[in-house]
Amino acid sequence: MPIGALLSAALLFVGDPSATQADGSKAPTVIVNPSWRTPPVATGDDYPAFAWAIGIQARVEVECVTTTLGLVKECKAVRETPAGLGFGPAAVAIAMRGRVSPRRVDGVATDSRIMTRIPFSTDPLARVPPKPWRGEEPTPAHLVAAEAFLSFMGKMPEEDFDALLAPLPEARRAVVRSWIEELFPNRERTEAMFIRSLARTIPQRTLERWAGGEWSDKDLTEFEDVTALDAAMEDLFDSNAAFLELRRRYCGRYDCSMTRSAPAG
């Protein structure tokens, strides 16, 4: 069979877009819209830090340009609820990881646009009373040894809330920072709690040795047992109650619900 005849037969087999139907009319254009091959899904690492800390859920609608290679680009958040917590930029970054089956017109891949809704889910905050300390309380001399060790290690740094509050608009950051300074312990109080937790969990003679610079691998392992240190500090500051109050204040002043549809940005 001649080459031309073979090509003609092949075009008819796949549906030549210029082919006509039996009644002489042009065949309808076949369009397949883009679809997600790798859908964009939020993980805990994608969550805006402050929203995660106070247990806020959200959803964001994102629009992207799709390419013939199945990539997405030029993504933008068109709607986010609640707004102002950084979910929009986070959703855009998530969408850019997705991959699509491109739009096809009569079998030919073309650039297009795609819309998707990205939910952010986390467990809601619940009241969890701190566990009381059931061990012996350290003596004054034991506390002195713990304080000496902390002095040997150096002062505890000031708590840096910049990363936590970075997703918030500037005006909100100032308000929330003032609440945090009220609800959470300052460096002086944090050091006092840490000293007591050290004395509750580590023998006095060990702390005295450490304060003098005497260390061993076993000692280092003992000091790095942060689980015991955290448990010994739990009744000294109710962090769960502080975060619940922070959430109450924030959501009382700013909308935290997903019932209102708010434009992104």
JOSUL-V923535 format. One record per pair of residues at least 12 apart in sequence whose C-alpha atoms are under 7 Angstrom apart, sorted by sequence separation. I is the first residue (numbers start at 1). GAP is how many residues later the second one is. D is the distance in Angstrom with one decimal. If there is no record, write none. Layout:
i gap d
I GAP D
I GAP D
//
This chain:
i gap d
17 12 6.9
63 12 5.5
64 12 6.5
62 13 6.6
63 13 5.5
62 14 5.6
63 14 6.4
62 15 4.4
63 15 6.8
77 15 6.3
61 16 5.9
62 16 5.7
76 16 5.9
60 17 6.7
61 17 5.8
75 17 5.8
61 18 5.1
60 19 5.7
61 19 6.3
60 20 4.2
59 21 5.9
60 21 6.5
75 21 6.9
59 22 5.7
58 23 5.6
73 23 6.5
58 24 6.0
72 24 5.9
72 26 6.9
60 27 7.0
72 27 6.6
91 27 6.5
201 27 6.9
60 28 6.3
71 28 5.3
201 28 6.7
70 29 5.6
71 29 6.3
158 29 5.8
62 30 6.7
70 30 4.7
60 31 6.5
70 31 5.4
198 31 6.6
70 32 5.3
197 32 5.7
200 32 6.5
51 34 6.4
68 34 5.5
67 35 6.4
156 35 6.8
197 35 5.0
66 36 6.5
197 36 5.3
48 37 7.0
48 38 5.8
48 39 6.4
193 40 6.5
68 41 5.2
68 42 5.2
67 43 6.8
68 43 5.5
193 43 6.5
46 44 6.2
67 44 4.6
66 45 5.5
67 45 6.8
66 46 5.1
65 47 5.7
66 47 5.5
65 48 4.4
66 48 6.8
147 48 5.8
64 49 5.6
65 49 6.4
146 49 5.4
63 50 6.9
64 50 5.4
63 51 5.7
64 51 6.5
42 52 6.5
63 52 4.5
143 52 6.6
146 52 6.1
41 53 6.7
62 53 5.7
63 53 6.6
143 53 6.4
146 53 5.7
40 54 5.7
61 54 7.0
62 54 5.4
40 55 5.1
61 55 5.7
62 55 6.2
61 56 4.3
143 56 5.8
40 57 6.4
60 57 5.5
61 57 6.3
142 57 5.9
40 58 5.0
59 58 6.7
60 58 5.2
149 58 6.1
184 58 6.8
39 59 5.4
59 59 5.5
60 59 6.4
145 59 6.3
149 59 7.0
152 59 5.6
183 59 5.8
38 60 5.1
39 60 6.8
59 60 4.2
38 61 4.9
58 61 5.9
59 61 5.8
138 61 5.8
146 61 5.9
149 61 6.2
37 62 5.5
38 62 6.5
58 62 5.0
138 62 5.9
142 62 5.2
145 62 5.7
149 62 4.1
36 63 6.1
37 63 4.8
57 63 5.4
58 63 6.9
137 63 6.4
145 63 5.4
148 63 5.8
36 64 4.3
37 64 6.0
57 64 5.1
35 65 5.5
36 65 6.2
57 65 6.2
34 66 6.5
35 66 5.3
34 67 5.4
35 67 6.9
55 67 6.2
179 67 7.0
34 68 4.7
55 68 6.4
34 69 4.3
55 69 5.1
33 70 4.6
55 70 5.6
32 71 5.6
33 71 6.6
54 71 6.8
32 72 5.1
31 73 5.7
32 73 6.5
31 74 4.6
30 75 5.8
31 75 6.1
29 76 7.0
30 76 4.8
29 77 6.0
41 77 6.7
42 78 6.2
34 80 6.8
86 81 4.7
85 82 5.8
86 82 6.3
85 83 5.3
84 84 5.9
84 85 6.4
17 89 6.4
133 99 6.5
133 102 6.4
131 103 6.5
132 103 5.4
130 104 5.8
131 104 6.1
130 105 5.6
130 108 6.2
128 112 6.5
127 113 6.8
50 114 5.2
127 114 6.9
49 115 5.2
50 115 6.0
48 119 6.5
125 119 6.8
82 173 6.5
82 174 5.4
82 175 5.9
82 176 5.7
88 176 6.3
81 177 5.0
81 179 6.7
83 179 6.6
81 180 6.0
81 181 5.8
83 181 6.7
80 182 5.7
79 183 5.7
80 183 6.1
79 184 4.3
80 184 5.1
78 185 6.0
79 185 4.4
78 186 5.2
77 187 5.7
54 189 6.1
54 190 7.0
54 193 5.4
56 200 6.9
58 200 6.3
//
